[in-house]
Amino acid sequence: MLYTAIIFGLISSFHCIGMCGPIAMMLPIDRSNEAKKITQILVYHLGRLIAYSSLGLVFGILGKGFFLAGLQQQLSIIVGLFMIAIALLPEKTLARYNFSKPVYKIISKVKSNLGKQFKKKSYTSLLTIGLLNGYLPCGMVYVALFGALAMPNIEYSILYMLLYGLGTVPLMSVVVLLSNLLTNPIRNTIQKAIPILAVCIGILFIVRGLGLNIPYVSPSTMNLFVHAEANCH
């Protein structure tokens, strides 16, 4: 299921253009030196990858509890249903529920610190911008975190979010380097494809949870909990 992370990252990066694109385009980078500019962009992405990986760690710890309790297959089905629901529900419906409200003060501080970093021109500030950017609320990241939650162990959860982040790197880099090539028709076309992909990934998680004994796609119950059983001996 790890491959779904990088595919989802690639597609959802078109959504990121609208949300994080302005941040990427305003990065305090040296636009007169191509080599330095690329290095600076990579440092920015490194910050984002660290943020996503740390979120994967947190949700991996939560998911580990389900795994040890023998509920990981059920969780995989629930995660799949959530992914499909989020993809199919209209944005206006989702907008009624502010999932970030409980941590609004923390998010406000993140945004405030993010704004301060744009005044600096250093690799440290670029790393910090990427890090803070990764922690900003994002619907696509929420969906990816559902996937990380359903992974069999903490390492896989971290890797899932890392791969998701890597999937967003190519297009987010293009936003900075070749922003004029991303026309509105192209963006609109990909935006329409995002819900379809999310539904497909959701279905994969449901099939995985059903334990149909399909190699790499839907392992049997015995295969899914082989580590837990091994620890009992």
N, C-alpha and C positions, 0 to 999 in steps of 0.2 A: 504493500500500500504506500510505500515511501514515494514511488514514482508519481502518485497523485499530487504530492506537495509541490514539486517543481512545475508540473503542468498547470496547476491552479495558480501558482505564482506568476507564470508567464502570462496567463490570460487576465488575471486580476490586476496586473500591472497597468492595464489600460484604464481601470477604475482609479488606480493610484495617480494617474496623470492629472485627473481632476482634483483629487484631494491633496496629494503631496507634490504635484508638478510645480506649482508656484514656489514651493520651498526649494526644490531642486534647481529651478531656474534662477533663484536669487542667491545661490551659494557664493560665498566670498572667495572665489577661485581666481587664479591668474589666467585670464583669457588670452593673453598675448603669447604664452608659452604652452604649446600643445602637450609636450611631454609632462610638464608640471601639472597642467590642467587635468590630465588623465589620472595622474597619481593622486591628486586632491579628490577627484570624484571617487576613486577607489577607497580612499580613507573614509569618505562620507558613507559609502555603502558598508564598510566594515562596521561602522557604528550601528547601522540599521541591523546588520546580521547579529551583532552582539545582543541587541535589544530583543530580536525575535528568538534567539537561542535561549535567553534568560526566561522569556515567557514560556518557551517550550519546557524548560526545567520545572517551572512552577506547576504547569498543567500536567507534566509527566509525573510529578509527585502525587498529584490528585488522582491521576489515572492509575497509578500503582496500587492505590487503596482498592480500587474496583477490581484490579487484576488479582490481588491476593484474596479478595472476597469471592472470587469466582464469578464476577458479574461483568467481565470484560466483553463477552459476546453480546450480552444485552445492551451494554453501553454502546457498542459499535452500531447496533441497530438504531438506538435512540439518536446518536450523533448523525447518522445518515438521514433520519427523518427531519432533524433540525436543519441540516444543510438544505434539504429539498424545500422545507417550509420557508426558510429565509430567501431562497432563490425565487420562489413563486409568489410570495406575499408582495403586494405593491409597496413602493417606497413610502407612500403617504401613511400606510398602516404602521410600518416599522417606525416612522418618525414620531409617532405618538408615544412611544416608549423610549425614554432616555436611559439606556443601560449604563451610561457613565455617570449618572447623577450621584450615586453614592460616593464616587471618588472625584467629584467636581473640583474640590479645592486642590487636590493633588495635580489634576490635569491643568488647572489654571496656572500653577507654579511651573509646570513643565513648559507651557506655552510662553510664560514670561521669561524663563531662562533661555528658551529657544530663540526668542527675539534678540536677547542680549548677545548671543553668539554670532549673529550676522554682522555685528559691528567689528568683529575681530577677523584677522586674516592669518590664521595659523592652522597647522594640521590638527592641533588639539581642539580648536573650535569646530573644525569640520567633523572630527570624530564625535564630538559632543552633539552637534546638530543631527548627525545620523542616529545617534543613540536616542536622543529625545524624540526625534521624528518617529522612530520605531515604537515608542510608547504612546503616541497619540491615538485616540479612538479611531477605529476603522472597521467597517462591516466585514471586509474581506479577511482581515486579520482574525476577527472573531470566528469566522467559518474555519480558517486554518487551525485555530486553537482547538476547535471541536475535534478536528482530525488528530491533533497531537494528544488530546485527552484519551483517545481510543487506542493509542499505541500500546504494545505489550510491556514496554519498560521505559524507564526514564531516559535512557540513552537514545532510544528511537524517537521519543517525543522531542528531544532537543534537535536531533537530526531532521525530523519532519519540518520543524520551524526554520531550521537553517536552510534546507532545500527550498522551502517556500520563499525565503528571502532571496536566495540565489536566483530563483525564477523571475523575480521582479527587477533584478539588476540590469539586464540588457536594455529594456525599454526605458527605464528611469535614467540610464546613461544617455540614451538617444535624446531624451527630453532636454538634457543639458547641452549636448553636442550638436544635435540637428533638430532643434525644436520646430523649425519652419517646415519640415517634411511631414509632420503629423497633422494632416488636415482634418477638419471636422467630420467629413464623410467617413474617413477611416476610423476615427474614434467611435462614431456612432455605430458602425458595423460591428466592431469588436465588443462594444458595450452590450449589444443585443445577444452576443454569443456567451457572455459571462454566466447568465442564469442557466443556460443549457448545460454548460460544463459543470456548474455547481450541482445540478440535478444528477448528472451522470456520476460524479464523484460520490454524491449521497447514496445513490443506488449501489455503488461498489462497496460502501461501508455496510449497507444493509445485508448484501449478499455475503460479505465477510463474516458478519455476526451470525448468520444462519448456519454456519458450520457445514457446508455442503460437500466437504472433502474434495474441493477443487484446488490443486496445487497453486500456491502464490496468490490466489484470489479469495478462496473461502476454505481455509483449513478446518479440519474436523475439530471437535471439542478436545480430543486427546492431544492433538498437535498444538492447539492454541494454549493449553495449560500444561505443556510438557515440563516447563521450568518449575512450575509450582509443585507438580507431582514429584519431580526429582528431589526437591528440597525436603519432602516428607520422609524420604528413605534414610 
